Amino acid sequence: MLFESDKVMFEIYRETEYSGKYRVVYFTELQDHNKETEINHALAGEHFFDGFIKNFRKDEAKEIIQTLLARLNEGERLDPQDVERALGEHIA
């Protein structure tokens, strides 16, 4: 069983007010100085996928997410199940 401190909550969303690009926000890693701004950007965007990644090897999971974002932003059509499959064992 994972504790809250053992996982990172994130959301992938598409900006609707600015560039239309897909972005990710790692909610549990936000600091006080950027928390409100980042949460507001995510809330204003179009939800695509959210979940938790394990804190253990989270850098690998973040690399996978960045690769997925690049593919989405290049116009490739992915669905949330593709994200879940790509993250595989990294999902908490």
DSSP file (Angstrom, degrees, kcal/mol; ACC not computed):
  #  RESIDUE AA STRUCTURE BP1 BP2  ACC     N-H-->O    O-->H-N    N-H-->O    O-->H-N    TCO  KAPPA ALPHA  PHI   PSI    X-CA   Y-CA   Z-CA
    1    1 A M              0   0    0      0, 0.0     2,-0.3     0, 0.0     0, 0.0   0.000 360.0 360.0 360.0 133.1    0.0    0.0    0.0
    2    2 A L        -     0   0    0     90,-0.2     2,-0.2     2,-0.0     5,-0.0  -0.708 360.0-139.7 -92.5 140.9    1.3    3.4   -1.0
    3    3 A F    >   -     0   0    0     -2,-0.3     3,-2.0     1,-0.1     4,-0.2  -0.529  32.1-102.9 -88.3 164.2    1.1    6.4    1.3
    4    4 A E  G >  S+     0   0    0      1,-0.3     3,-1.3    -2,-0.2    -1,-0.1   0.856 123.6  55.8 -54.8 -37.0    0.3    9.9    0.1
    5    5 A S  G 3  S+     0   0    0      1,-0.2    -1,-0.3     3,-0.1    -3,-0.0   0.594  97.9  65.0 -73.9  -9.1    4.0   10.8    0.3
    6    6 A D  G <  S+     0   0    0     -3,-2.0    49,-3.4    49,-0.1    50,-0.5   0.359 102.1  50.6 -94.3   4.9    4.9    7.9   -2.0
    7    7 A K  E <   -A   54   0A   0     -3,-1.3     2,-0.5    47,-0.3    47,-0.2  -0.960  68.2-136.4-143.8 160.2    3.0    9.2   -5.0
    8    8 A V  E     -A   53   0A   0     45,-2.9    45,-2.3    -2,-0.3     2,-0.4  -0.971  17.9-141.4-120.6 123.6    2.7   12.3   -7.2
    9    9 A M  E     +A   52   0A   0     -2,-0.5    19,-1.0    43,-0.2    18,-0.9  -0.690  31.9 167.8 -85.2 134.1   -0.7   13.6   -8.3
   10   10 A F  E     -AB  51  26A   0     41,-2.7    41,-2.0    -2,-0.4     2,-0.3  -0.933  23.7-156.2-142.3 164.6   -0.7   14.9  -11.9
   11   11 A E  E     -AB  50  25A   0     14,-1.9    14,-2.2    -2,-0.3     2,-0.5  -0.991   8.2-151.5-142.8 137.0   -3.0   16.0  -14.7
   12   12 A I  E     +AB  49  24A   0     37,-3.8    36,-2.3    -2,-0.3    37,-2.0  -0.931  32.1 163.0-102.2 130.0   -2.4   16.3  -18.4
   13   13 A Y  E     -AB  47  23A   0     10,-2.4    10,-3.2    -2,-0.5     2,-0.5  -0.934  37.0-120.7-142.2 163.7   -4.6   19.0  -20.0
   14   14 A R  E     -AB  46  22A   0     32,-2.4    32,-3.0    -2,-0.3     8,-0.3  -0.938  31.0-122.1-108.8 128.3   -4.8   21.0  -23.2
   15   15 A E        +     0   0    0      6,-3.0    30,-0.1    -2,-0.5    27,-0.1  -0.456  29.1 178.4 -65.1 135.8   -4.6   24.8  -22.9
   16   16 A T  S    S+     0   0    0     -2,-0.2    -1,-0.2    28,-0.1    29,-0.1   0.569  76.2  46.2-112.4 -16.4   -7.7   26.4  -24.4
   17   17 A E  S    S+     0   0    0     24,-0.1    -2,-0.1     0, 0.0    28,-0.0   0.685 121.0  21.3 -99.9 -20.8   -6.9   30.0  -23.7
   18   18 A Y  S    S-     0   0    0      3,-0.1     0, 0.0     0, 0.0     0, 0.0   0.582 127.6 -14.8-114.5-100.9   -3.3   30.3  -24.8
   19   19 A S  S    S-     0   0    0      2,-0.1     3,-0.1     1,-0.0    -3,-0.1   0.632  72.3-124.7 -91.3 -16.0   -1.4   28.0  -27.2
   20   20 A G        +     0   0    0      1,-0.3     2,-0.1     0, 0.0    -4,-0.1   0.581  63.9 142.9  77.9   8.7   -3.7   25.0  -27.4
   21   21 A K        -     0   0    0     -7,-0.1    -6,-3.0     1,-0.1     2,-0.3  -0.448  56.8-110.3 -81.2 153.8   -0.7   22.8  -26.4
   22   22 A Y  E     +B   14   0A   0     47,-0.3     2,-0.3    -8,-0.3    -8,-0.3  -0.667  43.5 177.1 -80.9 139.4   -0.9   19.9  -24.1
   23   23 A R  E     -B   13   0A   0    -10,-3.2   -10,-2.4    -2,-0.3     2,-0.4  -0.875  20.5-139.3-136.8 166.4    0.7   20.4  -20.7
   24   24 A V  E     -B   12   0A   0     -2,-0.3     2,-0.4   -12,-0.2   -12,-0.2  -0.978   8.5-165.0-129.1 146.1    1.2   18.6  -17.4
   25   25 A V  E     -B   11   0A   0    -14,-2.2   -14,-1.9    -2,-0.4     2,-0.9  -1.000  11.8-151.7-129.2 132.5    1.0   19.8  -13.9
   26   26 A Y  E >   -B   10   0A   0     -2,-0.4     3,-1.7   -16,-0.2     4,-0.3  -0.835  15.3-170.2-101.9  93.6    2.3   17.8  -10.9
   27   27 A F  G >  S+     0   0    0     -2,-0.9     3,-1.4   -18,-0.9    -1,-0.2   0.858  79.2  53.4 -57.5 -43.3    0.0   19.1   -8.2
   28   28 A T  G 3  S+     0   0    0    -19,-1.0    -1,-0.3     1,-0.3   -18,-0.1   0.531 107.9  52.9 -75.9  -3.6    1.8   17.5   -5.2
   29   29 A E  G <  S+     0   0    0     -3,-1.7    -1,-0.3   -20,-0.3    -2,-0.2   0.365  81.4 118.2-108.3   3.2    5.1   19.2   -6.3
   30   30 A L    <   -     0   0    0     -3,-1.4     2,-0.2    -4,-0.3    -3,-0.0  -0.402  54.3-142.3 -70.9 146.3    3.8   22.7   -6.6
   31   31 A Q    >>  -     0   0    0     -2,-0.1     4,-1.7     1,-0.1     3,-1.1  -0.609  28.2-102.8-101.3 166.3    5.3   25.4   -4.3
   32   32 A D  T 34 S+     0   0    0      1,-0.2     4,-0.5    -2,-0.2    -1,-0.1   0.845 118.4  58.3 -58.1 -35.1    3.4   28.2   -2.7
   33   33 A H  T 34 S+     0   0    0      1,-0.2    -1,-0.2     2,-0.1     4,-0.1   0.733 121.9  22.1 -72.1 -21.1    4.7   30.8   -5.2
   34   34 A N  T <> S+     0   0    0     -3,-1.1     4,-2.4     2,-0.1     5,-0.3   0.423  95.1  96.6-123.2  -0.3    3.2   28.9   -8.2
   35   35 A K  H  X S+     0   0    0     -4,-1.7     4,-2.4     1,-0.2     5,-0.2   0.938  87.1  43.4 -58.7 -53.3    0.4   26.8   -6.8
   36   36 A E  H  > S+     0   0    0     -4,-0.5     4,-2.4     1,-0.2    -1,-0.2   0.916 115.6  48.2 -63.0 -44.9   -2.5   29.0   -7.6
   37   37 A T  H  > S+     0   0    0      2,-0.2     4,-2.2     1,-0.2    -1,-0.2   0.934 113.8  45.5 -62.1 -48.1   -1.3   30.0  -11.1
   38   38 A E  H  X S+     0   0    0     -4,-2.4     4,-2.1     1,-0.2    -1,-0.2   0.895 113.5  49.1 -65.9 -40.6   -0.6   26.4  -12.2
   39   39 A I  H  X S+     0   0    0     -4,-2.4     4,-2.6    -5,-0.3    -1,-0.2   0.911 110.6  51.1 -65.1 -41.5   -3.9   25.1  -10.7
   40   40 A N  H  X S+     0   0    0     -4,-2.4     4,-2.0    -5,-0.2    -2,-0.2   0.888 108.7  51.4 -63.5 -39.1   -5.8   27.8  -12.5
   41   41 A H  H  X S+     0   0    0     -4,-2.2     4,-1.0     2,-0.2    -1,-0.2   0.929 112.2  46.5 -62.0 -44.6   -4.2   27.0  -15.8
   42   42 A A  H  < S+     0   0    0     -4,-2.1     3,-0.5     1,-0.2    -2,-0.2   0.910 112.2  50.0 -64.9 -41.9   -5.1   23.4  -15.4
   43   43 A L  H  < S+     0   0    0     -4,-2.6    -1,-0.2     1,-0.2    -2,-0.2   0.848 110.6  49.9 -65.8 -33.4   -8.7   24.2  -14.4
   44   44 A A  H  < S+     0   0    0     -4,-2.0    -1,-0.2    -5,-0.2    -2,-0.2   0.687 104.0  78.6 -77.4 -18.1   -9.1   26.5  -17.4
   45   45 A G  S  < S-     0   0    0     -4,-1.0     2,-0.7    -3,-0.5   -30,-0.2  -0.176  93.8 -91.9 -85.3 179.2   -7.8   23.8  -19.8
   46   46 A E  E     -A   14   0A   0    -32,-3.0   -32,-2.4    -2,-0.0    -1,-0.1  -0.846  44.4-122.8 -95.6 116.1   -9.4   20.8  -21.3
   47   47 A H  E     +A   13   0A   0     -2,-0.7   -34,-0.2   -34,-0.2     3,-0.1  -0.283  39.8 162.2 -60.1 137.1   -8.8   17.7  -19.1
   48   48 A F  E     -     0   0A   0    -36,-2.3     2,-0.3     1,-0.4   -35,-0.2   0.661  62.1 -15.1-120.3 -49.0   -7.1   14.8  -20.9
   49   49 A F  E     +A   12   0A   0    -37,-2.0   -37,-3.8    34,-0.0    -1,-0.4  -0.981  55.3 179.9-158.6 144.2   -5.7   12.5  -18.2
   50   50 A D  E     +A   11   0A   0     -2,-0.3     2,-0.3   -39,-0.3   -39,-0.2  -0.976  22.6 110.3-143.8 161.6   -5.0   12.5  -14.4
   51   51 A G  E     -A   10   0A   0    -41,-2.0   -41,-2.7    -2,-0.3     2,-0.4  -0.983  55.5 -69.7 169.4-159.6   -3.7   10.1  -11.9
   52   52 A F  E     -A    9   0A   0     -2,-0.3    40,-2.3   -43,-0.2     2,-0.4  -0.975  28.5-158.6-127.8 139.9   -0.8    9.3   -9.6
   53   53 A I  E     -AC   8  91A   0    -45,-2.3   -45,-2.9    -2,-0.4    38,-0.2  -0.898  34.3-100.7-112.0 151.2    2.7    8.2  -10.4
   54   54 A K  E     -A    7   0A   0     36,-3.0   -47,-0.3    -2,-0.4     7,-0.2  -0.433  20.0-136.1 -67.6 140.2    4.9    6.4   -7.9
   55   55 A N  S >  S+     0   0    0    -49,-3.4     3,-1.6    -2,-0.1     2,-0.4   0.845  88.2  86.8 -64.3 -33.7    7.5    8.6   -6.2
   56   56 A F  T 3  S-     0   0    0    -50,-0.5    -2,-0.1     1,-0.3   -50,-0.0  -0.585 111.9  -1.7 -69.6 121.7   10.0    5.8   -6.7
   57   57 A R  T >> S+     0   0    0     -2,-0.4     4,-1.4     1,-0.1     3,-0.6   0.793  85.4 149.9  65.2  31.8   11.4    6.3  -10.3
   58   58 A K  H <>  +     0   0    0     -3,-1.6     4,-2.7     1,-0.2     5,-0.2   0.798  63.6  64.8 -65.4 -27.4    9.2    9.3  -10.9
   59   59 A D  H 3> S+     0   0    0     -4,-0.2     4,-1.8     1,-0.2    -1,-0.2   0.884 101.7  49.5 -63.1 -37.0   11.8   10.8  -13.1
   60   60 A E  H <> S+     0   0    0     -3,-0.6     4,-2.0     2,-0.2    -1,-0.2   0.918 111.1  49.4 -64.5 -43.5   11.3    7.9  -15.6
   61   61 A A  H  X S+     0   0    0     -4,-1.4     4,-2.4     1,-0.2    -2,-0.2   0.894 109.1  52.2 -63.2 -40.4    7.6    8.4  -15.4
   62   62 A K  H  X S+     0   0    0     -4,-2.7     4,-2.6     1,-0.2    -1,-0.2   0.870 107.0  52.9 -65.2 -36.0    8.0   12.2  -16.1
   63   63 A E  H  X S+     0   0    0     -4,-1.8     4,-2.2     2,-0.2    -1,-0.2   0.906 109.0  49.7 -63.8 -41.1   10.2   11.4  -19.1
   64   64 A I  H  X S+     0   0    0     -4,-2.0     4,-2.4     2,-0.2    -2,-0.2   0.928 111.1  49.2 -62.0 -44.9    7.4    9.1  -20.4
   65   65 A I  H  X S+     0   0    0     -4,-2.4     4,-2.6     1,-0.2    -2,-0.2   0.908 109.5  51.6 -62.4 -42.1    4.8   11.9  -19.9
   66   66 A Q  H  X S+     0   0    0     -4,-2.6     4,-2.3     1,-0.2    -1,-0.2   0.891 109.6  50.3 -62.6 -38.7    7.1   14.4  -21.7
   67   67 A T  H  X S+     0   0    0     -4,-2.2     4,-2.2     2,-0.2    -1,-0.2   0.913 111.0  48.9 -63.7 -42.9    7.3   12.1  -24.6
   68   68 A L  H  X S+     0   0    0     -4,-2.4     4,-2.6     2,-0.2    -2,-0.2   0.902 110.1  51.5 -63.6 -41.2    3.6   11.7  -24.7
   69   69 A L  H  X S+     0   0    0     -4,-2.6     4,-3.0     2,-0.2   -47,-0.3   0.916 108.9  51.0 -62.0 -42.9    3.1   15.5  -24.5
   70   70 A A  H  X S+     0   0    0     -4,-2.3     4,-1.2     2,-0.2    -1,-0.2   0.918 111.0  48.4 -60.7 -43.2    5.5   15.9  -27.5
   71   71 A R  H  <>S+     0   0    0     -4,-2.2     5,-2.2     2,-0.2     3,-0.3   0.924 113.4  46.9 -63.0 -44.9    3.5   13.3  -29.5
   72   72 A L  H ><5S+     0   0    0     -4,-2.6     3,-1.6     1,-0.2    -2,-0.2   0.920 111.5  50.9 -62.3 -44.0    0.2   15.0  -28.7
   73   73 A N  H 3<5S+     0   0    0     -4,-3.0    -1,-0.2     1,-0.3    -2,-0.2   0.687 104.2  58.6 -70.9 -17.7    1.6   18.5  -29.5
   74   74 A E  T 3<5S-     0   0    0     -4,-1.2    -1,-0.3    -3,-0.3    -2,-0.2   0.430 127.0 -99.8 -87.6  -0.1    2.8   17.2  -32.8
   75   75 A G  T < 5S+     0   0    0     -3,-1.6    -3,-0.2     1,-0.3     2,-0.2   0.438  71.4 148.5 100.9   0.2   -0.7   16.2  -33.7
   76   76 A E      < -     0   0    0     -5,-2.2     2,-0.7    -6,-0.2    -1,-0.3  -0.459  47.9-124.9 -69.0 139.2   -0.7   12.5  -32.9
   77   77 A R        +     0   0    0     -2,-0.2     2,-0.3     2,-0.0    -1,-0.1  -0.770  40.5 163.7 -89.8 117.1   -4.0   11.2  -31.7
   78   78 A L        -     0   0    0     -2,-0.7   -10,-0.0   -10,-0.0     0, 0.0  -0.907  22.4-148.6-124.6 155.4   -3.7    9.4  -28.4
   79   79 A D    >>  -     0   0    0     -2,-0.3     3,-1.5     1,-0.0     4,-1.3  -0.811  35.8 -98.3-118.8 167.8   -6.4    8.5  -25.9
   80   80 A P  H 3> S+     0   0    0      0, 0.0     4,-2.3     0, 0.0     5,-0.2   0.807 122.0  60.6 -55.3 -31.0   -6.2    8.2  -22.1
   81   81 A Q  H 3> S+     0   0    0      1,-0.2     4,-2.5     2,-0.2     5,-0.2   0.848 100.2  55.7 -65.8 -31.9   -5.7    4.5  -22.3
   82   82 A D  H <> S+     0   0    0     -3,-1.5     4,-2.4     2,-0.2    -1,-0.2   0.890 107.8  48.9 -64.5 -38.5   -2.5    5.1  -24.4
   83   83 A V  H  X S+     0   0    0     -4,-1.3     4,-2.3     2,-0.2     5,-0.2   0.935 111.6  48.6 -64.7 -46.8   -1.2    7.2  -21.5
   84   84 A E  H  X S+     0   0    0     -4,-2.3     4,-1.9     1,-0.2    -2,-0.2   0.904 112.8  47.8 -61.9 -42.2   -2.1    4.5  -19.0
   85   85 A R  H  < S+     0   0    0     -4,-2.5    -1,-0.2     2,-0.2    -2,-0.2   0.923 111.3  50.7 -64.1 -44.0   -0.4    1.8  -21.0
   86   86 A A  H  < S+     0   0    0     -4,-2.4    -2,-0.2     1,-0.2    -1,-0.2   0.881 113.0  45.4 -63.4 -37.9    2.7    3.9  -21.6
   87   87 A L  H >< S+     0   0    0     -4,-2.3     3,-2.9     1,-0.2    -1,-0.2   0.815  82.9 152.1 -76.6 -29.8    3.1    4.7  -17.9
   88   88 A G  G >< S+     0   0    0     -4,-1.9     3,-1.5     1,-0.3    -1,-0.2  -0.069  70.0  13.9  44.3-115.3    2.5    1.0  -16.9
   89   89 A E  G 3  S+     0   0    0      1,-0.3    -1,-0.3    -3,-0.1   -35,-0.1   0.562 117.4  72.6 -70.5  -8.9    4.2    0.1  -13.7
   90   90 A H  G <  S+     0   0    0     -3,-2.9   -36,-3.0    -4,-0.1     2,-0.3   0.676  74.0  99.4 -79.5 -16.8    4.8    3.8  -12.8
   91   91 A I  B <    C   53   0A   0     -3,-1.5   -38,-0.3   -38,-0.2   -84,-0.0  -0.535 360.0 360.0 -74.2 133.4    1.1    4.4  -12.1
   92   92 A A              0   0    0    -40,-2.3   -90,-0.2    -2,-0.3   -39,-0.2   0.431 360.0 360.0 -89.0 360.0    0.3    4.3   -8.4
